[in-house]
Amino acid sequence: MPQFVHHELRLLNPRFDSPLLDVLTDLEYVRRLQLKGDTPWPVFAQLKHVFHLLESLASARIEGNHTTLADYVDAKVADAEGQHSEQLREIENIEKAMQQVEESVLAGEPMPEHLLRGLHQLTVAGLNREGDRNPGAYREGKVRIAQADHLPPDAVQVASYMGELMQFVNRSDPPKYDLMKVALAHHRFAWVHPFGNGNGRVVRLFTYALLIKYGFKVSEAGRLLNPAAVFCADRNRYYTMLAEADTGSDEALERWCTYVLTGIRDELQKVGRLANYDTLKAEVLLPAIAFAREREHITAQEAAVLAVTVRAGAVKAGELEPAMAGLTANQRTYQIRKLVDNGMLQPVSPGARQYNIGFNRNLLLRGVVQALRSRGFITDALAAG
């Protein structure tokens, strides 16, 4: 029968030949790397939204949500928020919580404990099966973790353990420990299991928040990251590594840190190429248009207009005329307005007659995700369905 065993929350001092030191060195280089992407900001912002969508979908799936990407894209296109099933609302809640993280967390600034309670309140809002009777409040009773040998601490100890955890992440340790603290804090949160439900969703948001706090600039242009991608690709391994770390030994915690930080490093390096617009348009945006045309989500003329827009990065209305040969001026205006209305063309600023590609709330989204998957930017586990 599972028993609670206290373990000290502490930093590790890995051996000189430890794999953890290698990945810490790599990530420190990535953290200090100046971002030099040339993808237009309105396009990059949409791409970030797509990654947030995939992050939210993956985080919900880890908890047993069976919503497919196609289901969620259809809901986004319909834009019927508030009329969705509970499983769709769960994913929307995570998206809102991710936005809250980006708006609230500042690099180098202390992270308040009430942020975690607020994120919990957002993630469980309006849910029944995946909700919580006390949104934003720590649990008041015992909790068991399915298929785990670890028993979390009694409810009366939760506030103390969480206070200790927040002191740990806000403590002024040498910067070389920042990344280690991201991994150790993720495990400690899961070990405490502070809420009655929604702990997995909140701990992944917590990880994202810590990366911003420790200077990874994942909330700015040029850098994308899905924390859930690290844990979603092999759900069983994630739980196995967590359970091993629950033993509290230095060796197990070191292996846990290596697992988490290797995943973060690989994700950052992989998707970092998308800040280069030549890469993005050749490997994602143009294939997405072709995908939509093959499935007759768009007409041949619409595909031509969108391709011209993607190749240019941003176009004026007059620059789209060659893609609409044979149409009168009024017909061209109608076609452009139609693409603007369905979000496939987006004015670069309100009222502007210059446009970027738009793809995060229409059927182009399926093609973008398909291209990201086929080019290896995201895993099949993230894009399935």
N, C-alpha and C positions, 0 to 999 in steps of 0.2 A: 504494500500500500504506500502511495507517495507520501513523503514526509517533507516538511519545510526545514531547510538547512541554510543558515545565514552564511553569506560570503561577503567579504569586504569589497567595496567598490574602489578600485585602485588602477593606477597606470601600470603598464608592463615595461620591462626592460629586456627586450629580445636579444638573443645571442647575435654576435657579429655576422654569423653565416645564416641567419634566419631569413626565410623568404619574405617575412613581414617587412624587414628593412628595405628589401628591393622595391616592394610595391609602395612603401612610404616615400622612397626617393623619387620614384616615377610620378607619384601624385603631387609631390611638392613642386616638381618641375611644371606639371600641368597647371597647378594653382597660380604660379607666378607668370605663366605664359601670357603675353599680351595678345588680346583678341584682335584679329585683323580681317574679319570676314567682310565681304562686299555684297552679301545678299541684301536687297532693299529691305528696310525695316518693316514695312507693312507685310511683306511676304514672310519674313522671318517670324514676325509676331503670330502669323497664322500657323506656321510650322510648329512654333512653340505650343500653340493651342492644341494641335494634333497630338503632340507628345504628351500634353497634359491629359487629353482624352484617353490615350492608350495607357498612361500611368493609372488613371482612375479605373479604367476597365480591368487592368491587370490586378490592381490592389483588391478590387471587389471579387475577382475570380479566385484569388488565393483563399478568400473567406467562403467560397462555395457558390458565388453568384454565377449563373449559367448564361447570362446575356451574351449574345454574339456581337461581333463588330457590326454585322449587317443590321441587326436589331437597333443598335445604338445610332448608326448612321441614319437609318430611316427616321428615328425619333428626332434627330438633330435637323434633318431636312424638313420634317413636318413642323418643327419648332412649336410643339405643343406642351411646353414645360408646365408641370402641375397636373397634367392629365396622364402621366406615365405610370407604368406599373411600379411596384415597390423596388424591383431589381434595377430599373432604370433610374429611379430616384436615388437609390444608393450610390450609383455612379455619379450622378449630377452633384450629390452632396460632396463627394471627394473632390470633384473639380472645383467647387466653390471653396473648399478648405485649402486647396493648393493655391488658389488666388489669394486667400487670406494670408497664407504664409509669405507669399511674395510681397504683399503690401505691408506686412507687419515686421518682418525680420530684417535687421540691418547688419551688415558686415561689421564685426568687431564690437557690437553692442550686446549688453546682457539680454538674455532671453527670459522673459517673465514666465513664472509657472502658470499663470492664468491663461497664457496662450494655449497650452496643451488642453486645458479644460474647455476653452473656446473651440478648439479644433474638434474635440470630442462632440461637443454640442452640435456643431455643423454636420459632422459625419453621420450621426444617428437621427437627425431631425426628420420627423414624419415617417419613420420606419417602424414596422411591427416586429417581424422576425429578426431583423438585423438592427433593431433599435435598442434603446436602453430606458428603463423606467426613470432614471435620474440623469438626463443629459447634462454633461458638463460637471458632474459630481463624481468623486471617487466612490468606489463600491462600498457597500455597507455590510457585506457578508463574505463568506468564503467563496472561492472560485476554483474550479479545476480546469486544467488544460488537457484537452483530449489527447490521448495516446502519449502523455508525457509522464516521466518519473518525478518531475519537479512539482512540488506543491507551493504555490505563491504564498507570501506572508498573510497573516490575518489582517482583516480590514482595519483594525485599530492601528496597525503599523504602517499602512499605506502612505499616509500623509508624511510621516517621518522619512520613509524611504524616498518618496518623490522630492521632498525638500532637499535631501542629500544629493539626489541625482541632478537637480537644477543647480545646486552649488558646484557640483563637479563640472558641468558643462560651461558654467560661467566663470570658473576659477581662472586666475591668470597664470596658467602654466606656460612654459616655453612653447612657442609656436610649433615646434617639431612634434608635439603631442596632440595637436588639433585633430588630425585625421584618425589617430588611434581612438581618441575620445568619441568620434562619430560612431565607430563600430561598437565600442564598449557601452555607450549610452543606449544604442539600439537594443543590445542584449539586456541591459539592466532594466529598461522599461518593460520589455517582454517578460522578464523574470519577476518583476513586481506585479504585473498585470493589474494596473490600478483601477480600471473601469469594469463595470459589470459586463459590458459587451463593447465591441468596436476597437479593442486594443490593437489588433493587427493593422487596421486602417490608420489609426492615429500614430503608431510607431513608425510607419513608413513616411508619414507626413513630417514627423519629428526629425527623421533622418534628412529629409529634403531641407528642412529649416536649418539644421546644423551645418549643412554644406554651405548655405548662404551665409550664416553667421561666421563661419571660418574662412570666408573669402573666396569661394569658388565661383562667384558671379553667375550662378546658374539662373538668376532672375534677370539677366541683362542680355542684350543682343550678342549673338555669336557663340553662345554655349547652351547646349541642350543636355538634359539628363532625365532619365526615368529611374528613380530609386527602386521602384517595384520590378524593373527589368532585371535587377541583380537577384531578386528573390523569386521571380515568377518563372524564369526559364526552367528551373527544376525545383518545383515546390517541395518534393520529398527531401531533397538535399538541404533546402532551407531549414526545414523542421529538424532534420538530423543534426545539422550544425548547431542550431539553437540548443537542442537537447544536450549535446556534448558540452557546450559552453556552460550549461546549467550546473555542471559538476564543480565549477569554480576554480579549477586548477589553472596555473599560469599557462601550461602547455595547451589546454583546451581553449582558453581565451585567446591565445596567440593564433591558433588555427582559425578561430572564428573571425578575428580581425583580418587575417590574410584573405579569407574567403570574401568578406564584405568589401574590402578595399580593392582587391583584384577586380571584382565585378564593377565597382565604380570607375576604376581606371579604364577598364576595357570599354565601358559604355561611353565615357567622355571622349576617348580617342576615336571611337567608331563614328559617333554622330557629329564630332567636331568638323568633319569634312563638309557638312552641309552648310556651314557658314560661307563657303566658297560658292558663289552663284553659278559659275560654270558647272560645277559638280551637281548642284541642286537641280538646275534646269535639265541637264543631260540625263541624270540618273533617276530623277523623281518627277519633275513637273511635266516634261514632254511625254514620258511614258504614261503618266496619269491621264493626260488628254487622249492619247491613243487608246488606253484601256476604256475610257468613257465612250469613245467613238465606236469601238468594236462592239460594245454592249448597247449601242444606240441610245445612250443617255443624252447624247448631244448630236446635232446634225453635222454634216461635213463642213458646212460654212461656219458654224460655231467653233468647230475644232480648228479651222484655219485662223479665225480671229484670235482664239486663245493662244495658239502657237506663236503668232506674231507678237502678242503681248508678252509671253514668257521669254521669247528670244531677246526682246528689247529691254525687259525688266520693268519699264513703265512706258506707256504709249499715249499720245494725244489721239483724239477721235479721228482727226484727219489722216493719221498714220495707219489707220485700219482699213482705209479705202481699198488698197490692193487685195485684201482678203475678201472683199465683198464686191468683186467686179460684176457689172451688169445691174447693180441695184441703183435706184435713184437716191438722191440725198435724203429724202424722207424715209425711204426704206432702210437706208443705212442707220439713220437715227433710231428707227424703231428696233432694229436688230441689236444695236448697242444698248438701248434702254432695256430690252428684254434680258440681256446678259447681266446688266447691272441689277435688275429687279430680282433675279434668281441668285445673285451673289457671286457669279463666276467672273465678273469684272467688278473691281472695287475702285472708286475714286481715291486718288492718293491723299486727298483731303476733302472735307465736306464741300460739295458743290463744284469740285474741280472737274475739268474735262480731260484729265489725264488719268490713266487707269493702270492698276496692277492686276495680276491674276487673283482670283478669289476661290478658295477651295474648302474652307472648313465648315460650311453649313449648306452644302449641296452634294450632289452625287459624284462630283470630282473627288470627294474625300475618299471614296472606296479605291479609286485609282492611285491616289497618293499613298495610302497605306499599303496597297499591293506592291507598289514600286519600292517603298521603304523595306518591305519584307524580302522581295526578290533580290534586292541589292545588298541585303545583309545588314541594313541599318537597324532593323528590329527583328526580334525572334519570332518564330512561328507561334510560340505560346502567347505573345502579345497580340498578334494579328489574327489569330484563328477565328474563323466564322465570318 
